[in-house]
Amino acid sequence: MTYTPDSSSTITMFGADWCRDCIRTKKQLDELGISYTYVDLVADPAAADVARDISGRTNIPVVVYPDASHHVEPSNADVESKLRELSLI
């Protein structure tokens, strides 16, 4: 998989269904009505290398924002703060 940041307001989240933090962050984005692209690292294991290249870490989720910044294992408050900064909520 080749990851190219989307220049629109799309957020990309790298995660896995067994990851509690991923489930929590996905639920938060869904509840806020935020449009995002979900990259399932179970279905696409090669994408884990992409997530690691972005974050420099092996922790997930990795949430990449439209301004090319990212969070690794963010709290709900971290995500909400960034979404507000980007005027997405």
PyMOL Python script that loads the backbone (N, CA, C, O; Angstrom):
from pymol import cmd

cmd.read_pdbstr("""\
ATOM      1  N   MET A   1       0.847  -1.192   0.000  1.00  0.00           N
ATOM      2  CA  MET A   1       0.000   0.000   0.000  1.00  0.00           C
ATOM      3  C   MET A   1       0.879   1.237   0.000  1.00  0.00           C
ATOM      4  O   MET A   1       1.859   1.317   0.741  1.00  0.00           O
ATOM      5  N   THR A   2       0.533   2.170  -0.810  1.00  0.00           N
ATOM      6  CA  THR A   2       1.228   3.443  -0.810  1.00  0.00           C
ATOM      7  C   THR A   2       0.285   4.477  -0.235  1.00  0.00           C
ATOM      8  O   THR A   2      -0.817   4.681  -0.744  1.00  0.00           O
ATOM      9  N   TYR A   3       0.720   5.122   0.821  1.00  0.00           N
ATOM     10  CA  TYR A   3      -0.132   6.122   1.468  1.00  0.00           C
ATOM     11  C   TYR A   3       0.222   7.496   0.938  1.00  0.00           C
ATOM     12  O   TYR A   3       1.377   7.918   0.997  1.00  0.00           O
ATOM     13  N   THR A   4      -0.760   8.179   0.429  1.00  0.00           N
ATOM     14  CA  THR A   4      -0.590   9.551  -0.017  1.00  0.00           C
ATOM     15  C   THR A   4      -1.563  10.404   0.759  1.00  0.00           C
ATOM     16  O   THR A   4      -2.770  10.167   0.698  1.00  0.00           O
ATOM     17  N   PRO A   5      -1.066  11.408   1.503  1.00  0.00           N
ATOM     18  CA  PRO A   5      -1.997  12.246   2.263  1.00  0.00           C
ATOM     19  C   PRO A   5      -3.024  12.880   1.337  1.00  0.00           C
ATOM     20  O   PRO A   5      -2.693  13.368   0.256  1.00  0.00           O
ATOM     21  N   ASP A   6      -4.244  12.865   1.769  1.00  0.00           N
ATOM     22  CA  ASP A   6      -5.338  13.442   1.012  1.00  0.00           C
ATOM     23  C   ASP A   6      -5.383  14.932   1.322  1.00  0.00           C
ATOM     24  O   ASP A   6      -5.374  15.330   2.487  1.00  0.00           O
ATOM     25  N   SER A   7      -5.432  15.749   0.285  1.00  0.00           N
ATOM     26  CA  SER A   7      -5.404  17.196   0.512  1.00  0.00           C
ATOM     27  C   SER A   7      -6.766  17.754   0.934  1.00  0.00           C
ATOM     28  O   SER A   7      -6.882  18.929   1.281  1.00  0.00           O
ATOM     29  N   SER A   8      -7.787  16.903   0.900  1.00  0.00           N
ATOM     30  CA  SER A   8      -9.104  17.363   1.338  1.00  0.00           C
ATOM     31  C   SER A   8      -9.157  17.320   2.863  1.00  0.00           C
ATOM     32  O   SER A   8      -8.117  17.291   3.521  1.00  0.00           O
ATOM     33  N   SER A   9     -10.344  17.316   3.414  1.00  0.00           N
ATOM     34  CA  SER A   9     -10.470  17.286   4.873  1.00  0.00           C
ATOM     35  C   SER A   9     -10.541  15.858   5.389  1.00  0.00           C
ATOM     36  O   SER A   9     -11.094  15.609   6.461  1.00  0.00           O
ATOM     37  N   THR A  10      -9.987  14.923   4.636  1.00  0.00           N
ATOM     38  CA  THR A  10     -10.056  13.527   5.046  1.00  0.00           C
ATOM     39  C   THR A  10      -8.987  13.194   6.077  1.00  0.00           C
ATOM     40  O   THR A  10      -7.829  13.595   5.965  1.00  0.00           O
ATOM     41  N   ILE A  11      -9.412  12.458   7.064  1.00  0.00           N
ATOM     42  CA  ILE A  11      -8.529  11.939   8.103  1.00  0.00           C
ATOM     43  C   ILE A  11      -8.291  10.478   7.771  1.00  0.00           C
ATOM     44  O   ILE A  11      -9.199   9.791   7.305  1.00  0.00           O
ATOM     45  N   THR A  12      -7.098  10.005   8.003  1.00  0.00           N
ATOM     46  CA  THR A  12      -6.798   8.589   7.824  1.00  0.00           C
ATOM     47  C   THR A  12      -6.425   8.012   9.176  1.00  0.00           C
ATOM     48  O   THR A  12      -5.608   8.570   9.908  1.00  0.00           O
ATOM     49  N   MET A  13      -7.043   6.881   9.491  1.00  0.00           N
ATOM     50  CA  MET A  13      -6.743   6.202  10.751  1.00  0.00           C
ATOM     51  C   MET A  13      -6.263   4.795  10.452  1.00  0.00           C
ATOM     52  O   MET A  13      -6.958   4.012   9.804  1.00  0.00           O
ATOM     53  N   PHE A  14      -5.068   4.482  10.931  1.00  0.00           N
ATOM     54  CA  PHE A  14      -4.517   3.140  10.834  1.00  0.00           C
ATOM     55  C   PHE A  14      -4.837   2.426  12.135  1.00  0.00           C
ATOM     56  O   PHE A  14      -4.504   2.923  13.211  1.00  0.00           O
ATOM     57  N   GLY A  15      -5.482   1.263  12.054  1.00  0.00           N
ATOM     58  CA  GLY A  15      -5.856   0.575  13.277  1.00  0.00           C
ATOM     59  C   GLY A  15      -6.144  -0.898  13.035  1.00  0.00           C
ATOM     60  O   GLY A  15      -5.978  -1.407  11.926  1.00  0.00           O
ATOM     61  N   ALA A  16      -6.579  -1.571  14.093  1.00  0.00           N
ATOM     62  CA  ALA A  16      -6.914  -2.987  14.022  1.00  0.00           C
ATOM     63  C   ALA A  16      -8.096  -3.263  14.945  1.00  0.00           C
ATOM     64  O   ALA A  16      -8.291  -2.584  15.953  1.00  0.00           O
ATOM     65  N   ASP A  17      -8.884  -4.280  14.575  1.00  0.00           N
ATOM     66  CA  ASP A  17     -10.098  -4.562  15.334  1.00  0.00           C
ATOM     67  C   ASP A  17      -9.827  -5.119  16.728  1.00  0.00           C
ATOM     68  O   ASP A  17     -10.733  -5.132  17.561  1.00  0.00           O
ATOM     69  N   TRP A  18      -8.621  -5.572  17.004  1.00  0.00           N
ATOM     70  CA  TRP A  18      -8.274  -6.107  18.324  1.00  0.00           C
ATOM     71  C   TRP A  18      -7.723  -5.033  19.269  1.00  0.00           C
ATOM     72  O   TRP A  18      -7.463  -5.302  20.442  1.00  0.00           O
ATOM     73  N   CYS A  19      -7.551  -3.831  18.752  1.00  0.00           N
ATOM     74  CA  CYS A  19      -6.921  -2.733  19.505  1.00  0.00           C
ATOM     75  C   CYS A  19      -7.993  -1.882  20.192  1.00  0.00           C
ATOM     76  O   CYS A  19      -8.819  -1.256  19.528  1.00  0.00           O
ATOM     77  N   ARG A  20      -7.971  -1.868  21.526  1.00  0.00           N
ATOM     78  CA  ARG A  20      -8.994  -1.109  22.267  1.00  0.00           C
ATOM     79  C   ARG A  20      -8.936   0.384  21.982  1.00  0.00           C
ATOM     80  O   ARG A  20      -9.977   1.027  21.847  1.00  0.00           O
ATOM     81  N   ASP A  21      -7.727   0.948  21.888  1.00  0.00           N
ATOM     82  CA  ASP A  21      -7.604   2.379  21.587  1.00  0.00           C
ATOM     83  C   ASP A  21      -8.136   2.683  20.189  1.00  0.00           C
ATOM     84  O   ASP A  21      -8.722   3.742  19.963  1.00  0.00           O
ATOM     85  N   CYS A  22      -7.932   1.757  19.251  1.00  0.00           N
ATOM     86  CA  CYS A  22      -8.455   1.945  17.889  1.00  0.00           C
ATOM     87  C   CYS A  22      -9.976   1.962  17.893  1.00  0.00           C
ATOM     88  O   CYS A  22     -10.604   2.807  17.255  1.00  0.00           O
ATOM     89  N   ILE A  23     -10.557   1.017  18.620  1.00  0.00           N
ATOM     90  CA  ILE A  23     -12.023   0.934  18.714  1.00  0.00           C
ATOM     91  C   ILE A  23     -12.576   2.225  19.316  1.00  0.00           C
ATOM     92  O   ILE A  23     -13.576   2.760  18.837  1.00  0.00           O
ATOM     93  N   ARG A  24     -11.925   2.722  20.364  1.00  0.00           N
ATOM     94  CA  ARG A  24     -12.378   3.952  21.037  1.00  0.00           C
ATOM     95  C   ARG A  24     -12.276   5.155  20.096  1.00  0.00           C
ATOM     96  O   ARG A  24     -13.210   5.951  20.004  1.00  0.00           O
ATOM     97  N   THR A  25     -11.149   5.289  19.401  1.00  0.00           N
ATOM     98  CA  THR A  25     -10.964   6.439  18.507  1.00  0.00           C
ATOM     99  C   THR A  25     -11.923   6.365  17.332  1.00  0.00           C
ATOM    100  O   THR A  25     -12.480   7.383  16.919  1.00  0.00           O
ATOM    101  N   LYS A  26     -12.121   5.171  16.791  1.00  0.00           N
ATOM    102  CA  LYS A  26     -13.057   4.994  15.678  1.00  0.00           C
ATOM    103  C   LYS A  26     -14.470   5.384  16.117  1.00  0.00           C
ATOM    104  O   LYS A  26     -15.187   6.074  15.393  1.00  0.00           O
ATOM    105  N   LYS A  27     -14.856   4.936  17.303  1.00  0.00           N
ATOM    106  CA  LYS A  27     -16.185   5.265  17.850  1.00  0.00           C
ATOM    107  C   LYS A  27     -16.337   6.777  18.011  1.00  0.00           C
ATOM    108  O   LYS A  27     -17.384   7.338  17.688  1.00  0.00           O
ATOM    109  N   GLN A  28     -15.283   7.432  18.513  1.00  0.00           N
ATOM    110  CA  GLN A  28     -15.342   8.882  18.694  1.00  0.00           C
ATOM    111  C   GLN A  28     -15.534   9.592  17.349  1.00  0.00           C
ATOM    112  O   GLN A  28     -16.384  10.474  17.231  1.00  0.00           O
ATOM    113  N   LEU A  29     -14.755   9.214  16.348  1.00  0.00           N
ATOM    114  CA  LEU A  29     -14.889   9.852  15.030  1.00  0.00           C
ATOM    115  C   LEU A  29     -16.285   9.610  14.457  1.00  0.00           C
ATOM    116  O   LEU A  29     -16.890  10.515  13.883  1.00  0.00           O
ATOM    117  N   ASP A  30     -16.795   8.379  14.616  1.00  0.00           N
ATOM    118  CA  ASP A  30     -18.142   8.058  14.125  1.00  0.00           C
ATOM    119  C   ASP A  30     -19.194   8.905  14.835  1.00  0.00           C
ATOM    120  O   ASP A  30     -20.089   9.458  14.195  1.00  0.00           O
ATOM    121  N   GLU A  31     -19.084   9.004  16.158  1.00  0.00           N
ATOM    122  CA  GLU A  31     -20.080   9.760  16.930  1.00  0.00           C
ATOM    123  C   GLU A  31     -20.043  11.252  16.601  1.00  0.00           C
ATOM    124  O   GLU A  31     -21.066  11.932  16.677  1.00  0.00           O
ATOM    125  N   LEU A  32     -18.871  11.760  16.237  1.00  0.00           N
ATOM    126  CA  LEU A  32     -18.748  13.171  15.873  1.00  0.00           C
ATOM    127  C   LEU A  32     -19.127  13.419  14.406  1.00  0.00           C
ATOM    128  O   LEU A  32     -19.177  14.563  13.954  1.00  0.00           O
ATOM    129  N   GLY A  33     -19.389  12.349  13.684  1.00  0.00           N
ATOM    130  CA  GLY A  33     -19.767  12.488  12.277  1.00  0.00           C
ATOM    131  C   GLY A  33     -18.601  12.900  11.400  1.00  0.00           C
ATOM    132  O   GLY A  33     -18.795  13.535  10.363  1.00  0.00           O
ATOM    133  N   ILE A  34     -17.389  12.543  11.809  1.00  0.00           N
ATOM    134  CA  ILE A  34     -16.196  12.912  11.058  1.00  0.00           C
ATOM    135  C   ILE A  34     -15.945  11.888   9.956  1.00  0.00           C
ATOM    136  O   ILE A  34     -15.939  10.682  10.205  1.00  0.00           O
ATOM    137  N   SER A  35     -15.739  12.377   8.743  1.00  0.00           N
ATOM    138  CA  SER A  35     -15.407  11.512   7.626  1.00  0.00           C
ATOM    139  C   SER A  35     -13.934  11.129   7.738  1.00  0.00           C
ATOM    140  O   SER A  35     -13.076  11.987   7.944  1.00  0.00           O
ATOM    141  N   TYR A  36     -13.648   9.835   7.603  1.00  0.00           N
ATOM    142  CA  TYR A  36     -12.256   9.392   7.669  1.00  0.00           C
ATOM    143  C   TYR A  36     -12.078   8.114   6.871  1.00  0.00           C
ATOM    144  O   TYR A  36     -13.037   7.396   6.589  1.00  0.00           O
ATOM    145  N   THR A  37     -10.857   7.850   6.520  1.00  0.00           N
ATOM    146  CA  THR A  37     -10.502   6.612   5.844  1.00  0.00           C
ATOM    147  C   THR A  37      -9.886   5.705   6.894  1.00  0.00           C
ATOM    148  O   THR A  37      -8.946   6.094   7.587  1.00  0.00           O
ATOM    149  N   TYR A  38     -10.421   4.482   7.010  1.00  0.00           N
ATOM    150  CA  TYR A  38      -9.912   3.534   7.985  1.00  0.00           C
ATOM    151  C   TYR A  38      -9.042   2.512   7.265  1.00  0.00           C
ATOM    152  O   TYR A  38      -9.500   1.841   6.339  1.00  0.00           O
ATOM    153  N   VAL A  39      -7.794   2.397   7.689  1.00  0.00           N
ATOM    154  CA  VAL A  39      -6.889   1.402   7.124  1.00  0.00           C
ATOM    155  C   VAL A  39      -6.774   0.275   8.134  1.00  0.00           C
ATOM    156  O   VAL A  39      -6.180   0.438   9.199  1.00  0.00           O
ATOM    157  N   ASP A  40      -7.355  -0.880   7.786  1.00  0.00           N
ATOM    158  CA  ASP A  40      -7.394  -2.045   8.665  1.00  0.00           C
ATOM    159  C   ASP A  40      -6.080  -2.806   8.532  1.00  0.00           C
ATOM    160  O   ASP A  40      -5.804  -3.418   7.500  1.00  0.00           O
ATOM    161  N   LEU A  41      -5.275  -2.760   9.589  1.00  0.00           N
ATOM    162  CA  LEU A  41      -3.961  -3.386   9.542  1.00  0.00           C
ATOM    163  C   LEU A  41      -4.026  -4.911   9.590  1.00  0.00           C
ATOM    164  O   LEU A  41      -3.038  -5.584   9.299  1.00  0.00           O
ATOM    165  N   VAL A  42      -5.184  -5.456   9.956  1.00  0.00           N
ATOM    166  CA  VAL A  42      -5.360  -6.903   9.897  1.00  0.00           C
ATOM    167  C   VAL A  42      -5.579  -7.319   8.441  1.00  0.00           C
ATOM    168  O   VAL A  42      -4.976  -8.282   7.968  1.00  0.00           O
ATOM    169  N   ALA A  43      -6.439  -6.591   7.739  1.00  0.00           N
ATOM    170  CA  ALA A  43      -6.735  -6.883   6.339  1.00  0.00           C
ATOM    171  C   ALA A  43      -5.575  -6.493   5.423  1.00  0.00           C
ATOM    172  O   ALA A  43      -5.386  -7.103   4.370  1.00  0.00           O
ATOM    173  N   ASP A  44      -4.798  -5.480   5.817  1.00  0.00           N
ATOM    174  CA  ASP A  44      -3.695  -4.971   4.991  1.00  0.00           C
ATOM    175  C   ASP A  44      -2.439  -4.841   5.856  1.00  0.00           C
ATOM    176  O   ASP A  44      -2.046  -3.732   6.218  1.00  0.00           O
ATOM    177  N   PRO A  45      -1.805  -5.982   6.187  1.00  0.00           N
ATOM    178  CA  PRO A  45      -0.652  -5.954   7.091  1.00  0.00           C
ATOM    179  C   PRO A  45       0.501  -5.077   6.600  1.00  0.00           C
ATOM    180  O   PRO A  45       1.245  -4.531   7.415  1.00  0.00           O
ATOM    181  N   ALA A  46       0.661  -4.934   5.299  1.00  0.00           N
ATOM    182  CA  ALA A  46       1.737  -4.095   4.765  1.00  0.00           C
ATOM    183  C   ALA A  46       1.546  -2.634   5.161  1.00  0.00           C
ATOM    184  O   ALA A  46       2.513  -1.873   5.218  1.00  0.00           O
ATOM    185  N   ALA A  47       0.311  -2.242   5.432  1.00  0.00           N
ATOM    186  CA  ALA A  47       0.031  -0.860   5.831  1.00  0.00           C
ATOM    187  C   ALA A  47       0.633  -0.539   7.194  1.00  0.00           C
ATOM    188  O   ALA A  47       0.809   0.631   7.534  1.00  0.00           O
ATOM    189  N   ALA A  48       0.951  -1.570   7.977  1.00  0.00           N
ATOM    190  CA  ALA A  48       1.600  -1.329   9.274  1.00  0.00           C
ATOM    191  C   ALA A  48       2.948  -0.648   9.070  1.00  0.00           C
ATOM    192  O   ALA A  48       3.358   0.178   9.886  1.00  0.00           O
ATOM    193  N   ASP A  49       3.640  -0.990   7.983  1.00  0.00           N
ATOM    194  CA  ASP A  49       4.912  -0.330   7.678  1.00  0.00           C
ATOM    195  C   ASP A  49       4.690   1.144   7.360  1.00  0.00           C
ATOM    196  O   ASP A  49       5.489   2.001   7.739  1.00  0.00           O
ATOM    197  N   VAL A  50       3.600   1.425   6.664  1.00  0.00           N
ATOM    198  CA  VAL A  50       3.258   2.811   6.328  1.00  0.00           C
ATOM    199  C   VAL A  50       2.977   3.589   7.609  1.00  0.00           C
ATOM    200  O   VAL A  50       3.476   4.699   7.791  1.00  0.00           O
ATOM    201  N   ALA A  51       2.176   3.001   8.493  1.00  0.00           N
ATOM    202  CA  ALA A  51       1.847   3.663   9.766  1.00  0.00           C
ATOM    203  C   ALA A  51       3.118   3.911  10.579  1.00  0.00           C
ATOM    204  O   ALA A  51       3.278   4.973  11.181  1.00  0.00           O
ATOM    205  N   ARG A  52       4.020   2.926  10.594  1.00  0.00           N
ATOM    206  CA  ARG A  52       5.279   3.077  11.331  1.00  0.00           C
ATOM    207  C   ARG A  52       6.143   4.167  10.702  1.00  0.00           C
ATOM    208  O   ARG A  52       6.779   4.945  11.413  1.00  0.00           O
ATOM    209  N   ASP A  53       6.167   4.226   9.369  1.00  0.00           N
ATOM    210  CA  ASP A  53       6.942   5.277   8.692  1.00  0.00           C
ATOM    211  C   ASP A  53       6.417   6.664   9.044  1.00  0.00           C
ATOM    212  O   ASP A  53       7.195   7.606   9.201  1.00  0.00           O
ATOM    213  N   ILE A  54       5.108   6.786   9.167  1.00  0.00           N
ATOM    214  CA  ILE A  54       4.501   8.077   9.511  1.00  0.00           C
ATOM    215  C   ILE A  54       4.817   8.459  10.954  1.00  0.00           C
ATOM    216  O   ILE A  54       5.213   9.590  11.239  1.00  0.00           O
ATOM    217  N   SER A  55       4.635   7.498  11.857  1.00  0.00           N
ATOM    218  CA  SER A  55       4.707   7.821  13.284  1.00  0.00           C
ATOM    219  C   SER A  55       6.071   7.582  13.924  1.00  0.00           C
ATOM    220  O   SER A  55       6.380   8.151  14.971  1.00  0.00           O
ATOM    221  N   GLY A  56       6.880   6.743  13.294  1.00  0.00           N
ATOM    222  CA  GLY A  56       8.154   6.387  13.904  1.00  0.00           C
ATOM    223  C   GLY A  56       7.998   5.388  15.038  1.00  0.00           C
ATOM    224  O   GLY A  56       8.959   5.098  15.751  1.00  0.00           O
ATOM    225  N   ARG A  57       6.796   4.861  15.207  1.00  0.00           N
ATOM    226  CA  ARG A  57       6.496   3.926  16.295  1.00  0.00           C
ATOM    227  C   ARG A  57       5.656   2.780  15.763  1.00  0.00           C
ATOM    228  O   ARG A  57       5.142   2.840  14.647  1.00  0.00           O
ATOM    229  N   THR A  58       5.521   1.733  16.572  1.00  0.00           N
ATOM    230  CA  THR A  58       4.686   0.605  16.169  1.00  0.00           C
ATOM    231  C   THR A  58       3.329   0.634  16.863  1.00  0.00           C
ATOM    232  O   THR A  58       2.509  -0.257  16.643  1.00  0.00           O
ATOM    233  N   ASN A  59       3.078   1.637  17.693  1.00  0.00           N
ATOM    234  CA  ASN A  59       1.806   1.750  18.404  1.00  0.00           C
ATOM    235  C   ASN A  59       0.698   2.184  17.448  1.00  0.00           C
ATOM    236  O   ASN A  59       0.932   2.908  16.480  1.00  0.00           O
ATOM    237  N   ILE A  60      -0.520   1.716  17.749  1.00  0.00           N
ATOM    238  CA  ILE A  60      -1.694   2.147  16.985  1.00  0.00           C
ATOM    239  C   ILE A  60      -2.792   2.533  17.968  1.00  0.00           C
ATOM    240  O   ILE A  60      -2.745   2.104  19.121  1.00  0.00           O
ATOM    241  N   PRO A  61      -3.762   3.314  17.562  1.00  0.00           N
ATOM    242  CA  PRO A  61      -3.951   3.819  16.214  1.00  0.00           C
ATOM    243  C   PRO A  61      -2.996   4.968  15.885  1.00  0.00           C
ATOM    244  O   PRO A  61      -2.474   5.661  16.759  1.00  0.00           O
ATOM    245  N   VAL A  62      -2.800   5.128  14.583  1.00  0.00           N
ATOM    246  CA  VAL A  62      -2.120   6.311  14.061  1.00  0.00           C
ATOM    247  C   VAL A  62      -3.197   7.077  13.304  1.00  0.00           C
ATOM    248  O   VAL A  62      -3.791   6.560  12.359  1.00  0.00           O
ATOM    249  N   VAL A  63      -3.439   8.304  13.725  1.00  0.00           N
ATOM    250  CA  VAL A  63      -4.453   9.151  13.091  1.00  0.00           C
ATOM    251  C   VAL A  63      -3.710  10.272  12.368  1.00  0.00           C
ATOM    252  O   VAL A  63      -2.987  11.057  12.982  1.00  0.00           O
ATOM    253  N   VAL A  64      -3.905  10.330  11.042  1.00  0.00           N
ATOM    254  CA  VAL A  64      -3.245  11.346  10.228  1.00  0.00           C
ATOM    255  C   VAL A  64      -4.296  12.374   9.818  1.00  0.00           C
ATOM    256  O   VAL A  64      -5.348  12.031   9.277  1.00  0.00           O
ATOM    257  N   TYR A  65      -3.989  13.629  10.087  1.00  0.00           N
ATOM    258  CA  TYR A  65      -4.934  14.719   9.832  1.00  0.00           C
ATOM    259  C   TYR A  65      -4.651  15.387   8.489  1.00  0.00           C
ATOM    260  O   TYR A  65      -3.576  15.202   7.919  1.00  0.00           O
ATOM    261  N   PRO A  66      -5.610  16.165   7.981  1.00  0.00           N
ATOM    262  CA  PRO A  66      -5.440  16.816   6.675  1.00  0.00           C
ATOM    263  C   PRO A  66      -4.230  17.750   6.600  1.00  0.00           C
ATOM    264  O   PRO A  66      -3.717  17.999   5.509  1.00  0.00           O
ATOM    265  N   ASP A  67      -3.766  18.269   7.736  1.00  0.00           N
ATOM    266  CA  ASP A  67      -2.601  19.154   7.714  1.00  0.00           C
ATOM    267  C   ASP A  67      -1.283  18.372   7.795  1.00  0.00           C
ATOM    268  O   ASP A  67      -0.215  18.950   7.995  1.00  0.00           O
ATOM    269  N   ALA A  68      -1.382  17.038   7.635  1.00  0.00           N
ATOM    270  CA  ALA A  68      -0.230  16.117   7.643  1.00  0.00           C
ATOM    271  C   ALA A  68       0.342  15.873   9.034  1.00  0.00           C
ATOM    272  O   ALA A  68       1.336  15.159   9.170  1.00  0.00           O
ATOM    273  N   SER A  69      -0.263  16.448  10.065  1.00  0.00           N
ATOM    274  CA  SER A  69       0.149  16.116  11.425  1.00  0.00           C
ATOM    275  C   SER A  69      -0.491  14.779  11.788  1.00  0.00           C
ATOM    276  O   SER A  69      -1.383  14.301  11.088  1.00  0.00           O
ATOM    277  N   HIS A  70      -0.032  14.181  12.881  1.00  0.00           N
ATOM    278  CA  HIS A  70      -0.600  12.899  13.276  1.00  0.00           C
ATOM    279  C   HIS A  70      -0.553  12.742  14.791  1.00  0.00           C
ATOM    280  O   HIS A  70       0.189  13.426  15.496  1.00  0.00           O
ATOM    281  N   HIS A  71      -1.370  11.820  15.253  1.00  0.00           N
ATOM    282  CA  HIS A  71      -1.362  11.387  16.651  1.00  0.00           C
ATOM    283  C   HIS A  71      -1.121   9.884  16.663  1.00  0.00           C
ATOM    284  O   HIS A  71      -1.549   9.170  15.756  1.00  0.00           O
ATOM    285  N   VAL A  72      -0.432   9.412  17.697  1.00  0.00           N
ATOM    286  CA  VAL A  72      -0.268   7.984  17.935  1.00  0.00           C
ATOM    287  C   VAL A  72      -0.905   7.691  19.283  1.00  0.00           C
ATOM    288  O   VAL A  72      -0.576   8.331  20.282  1.00  0.00           O
ATOM    289  N   GLU A  73      -1.818   6.721  19.314  1.00  0.00           N
ATOM    290  CA  GLU A  73      -2.555   6.381  20.532  1.00  0.00           C
ATOM    291  C   GLU A  73      -3.138   7.621  21.217  1.00  0.00           C
ATOM    292  O   GLU A  73      -2.931   7.822  22.413  1.00  0.00           O
ATOM    293  N   PRO A  74      -3.865   8.451  20.465  1.00  0.00           N
ATOM    294  CA  PRO A  74      -4.380   9.681  21.067  1.00  0.00           C
ATOM    295  C   PRO A  74      -5.521   9.431  22.052  1.00  0.00           C
ATOM    296  O   PRO A  74      -6.278   8.470  21.921  1.00  0.00           O
ATOM    297  N   SER A  75      -5.621  10.310  23.028  1.00  0.00           N
ATOM    298  CA  SER A  75      -6.788  10.293  23.909  1.00  0.00           C
ATOM    299  C   SER A  75      -7.944  10.942  23.152  1.00  0.00           C
ATOM    300  O   SER A  75      -7.729  11.603  22.136  1.00  0.00           O
ATOM    301  N   ASN A  76      -9.160  10.758  23.639  1.00  0.00           N
ATOM    302  CA  ASN A  76     -10.305  11.429  23.008  1.00  0.00           C
ATOM    303  C   ASN A  76     -10.121  12.937  23.043  1.00  0.00           C
ATOM    304  O   ASN A  76     -10.494  13.631  22.096  1.00  0.00           O
ATOM    305  N   ALA A  77      -9.548  13.453  24.129  1.00  0.00           N
ATOM    306  CA  ALA A  77      -9.324  14.892  24.248  1.00  0.00           C
ATOM    307  C   ALA A  77      -8.327  15.376  23.196  1.00  0.00           C
ATOM    308  O   ALA A  77      -8.495  16.460  22.637  1.00  0.00           O
ATOM    309  N   ASP A  78      -7.288  14.579  22.921  1.00  0.00           N
ATOM    310  CA  ASP A  78      -6.305  14.943  21.885  1.00  0.00           C
ATOM    311  C   ASP A  78      -6.974  15.058  20.524  1.00  0.00           C
ATOM    312  O   ASP A  78      -6.760  16.020  19.787  1.00  0.00           O
ATOM    313  N   VAL A  79      -7.789  14.057  20.207  1.00  0.00           N
ATOM    314  CA  VAL A  79      -8.477  14.045  18.907  1.00  0.00           C
ATOM    315  C   VAL A  79      -9.438  15.214  18.807  1.00  0.00           C
ATOM    316  O   VAL A  79      -9.463  15.916  17.796  1.00  0.00           O
ATOM    317  N   GLU A  80     -10.226  15.425  19.846  1.00  0.00           N
ATOM    318  CA  GLU A  80     -11.197  16.519  19.825  1.00  0.00           C
ATOM    319  C   GLU A  80     -10.512  17.871  19.675  1.00  0.00           C
ATOM    320  O   GLU A  80     -10.970  18.726  18.917  1.00  0.00           O
ATOM    321  N   SER A  81      -9.419  18.058  20.395  1.00  0.00           N
ATOM    322  CA  SER A  81      -8.662  19.309  20.312  1.00  0.00           C
ATOM    323  C   SER A  81      -8.148  19.552  18.889  1.00  0.00           C
ATOM    324  O   SER A  81      -8.239  20.667  18.375  1.00  0.00           O
ATOM    325  N   LYS A  82      -7.617  18.517  18.266  1.00  0.00           N
ATOM    326  CA  LYS A  82      -7.089  18.658  16.905  1.00  0.00           C
ATOM    327  C   LYS A  82      -8.210  18.927  15.918  1.00  0.00           C
ATOM    328  O   LYS A  82      -8.049  19.749  15.016  1.00  0.00           O
ATOM    329  N   LEU A  83      -9.345  18.250  16.068  1.00  0.00           N
ATOM    330  CA  LEU A  83     -10.476  18.472  15.167  1.00  0.00           C
ATOM    331  C   LEU A  83     -10.982  19.904  15.282  1.00  0.00           C
ATOM    332  O   LEU A  83     -11.364  20.517  14.286  1.00  0.00           O
ATOM    333  N   ARG A  84     -10.985  20.434  16.509  1.00  0.00           N
ATOM    334  CA  ARG A  84     -11.391  21.831  16.698  1.00  0.00           C
ATOM    335  C   ARG A  84     -10.385  22.779  16.052  1.00  0.00           C
ATOM    336  O   ARG A  84     -10.766  23.753  15.403  1.00  0.00           O
ATOM    337  N   GLU A  85      -9.101  22.485  16.236  1.00  0.00           N
ATOM    338  CA  GLU A  85      -8.047  23.311  15.631  1.00  0.00           C
ATOM    339  C   GLU A  85      -8.205  23.384  14.109  1.00  0.00           C
ATOM    340  O   GLU A  85      -7.971  24.428  13.500  1.00  0.00           O
ATOM    341  N   LEU A  86      -8.607  22.257  13.506  1.00  0.00           N
ATOM    342  CA  LEU A  86      -8.788  22.190  12.063  1.00  0.00           C
ATOM    343  C   LEU A  86     -10.186  22.636  11.618  1.00  0.00           C
ATOM    344  O   LEU A  86     -10.516  22.569  10.434  1.00  0.00           O
ATOM    345  N   SER A  87     -11.000  23.090  12.573  1.00  0.00           N
ATOM    346  CA  SER A  87     -12.375  23.525  12.299  1.00  0.00           C
ATOM    347  C   SER A  87     -13.224  22.423  11.673  1.00  0.00           C
ATOM    348  O   SER A  87     -14.079  22.688  10.827  1.00  0.00           O
ATOM    349  N   LEU A  88     -12.978  21.185  12.097  1.00  0.00           N
ATOM    350  CA  LEU A  88     -13.763  20.068  11.589  1.00  0.00           C
ATOM    351  C   LEU A  88     -14.961  19.774  12.502  1.00  0.00           C
ATOM    352  O   LEU A  88     -15.899  19.083  12.105  1.00  0.00           O
ATOM    353  N   ILE A  89     -14.916  20.304  13.722  1.00  0.00           N
ATOM    354  CA  ILE A  89     -16.065  20.199  14.631  1.00  0.00           C
ATOM    355  C   ILE A  89     -16.280  21.553  15.259  1.00  0.00           C
ATOM    356  O   ILE A  89     -17.194  21.721  16.066  1.00  0.00           O
TER     357      ILE A  89
END
""", "prot")
cmd.dss("prot")
cmd.show_as("cartoon", "prot")
cmd.util.cbc("prot")
cmd.orient("prot")
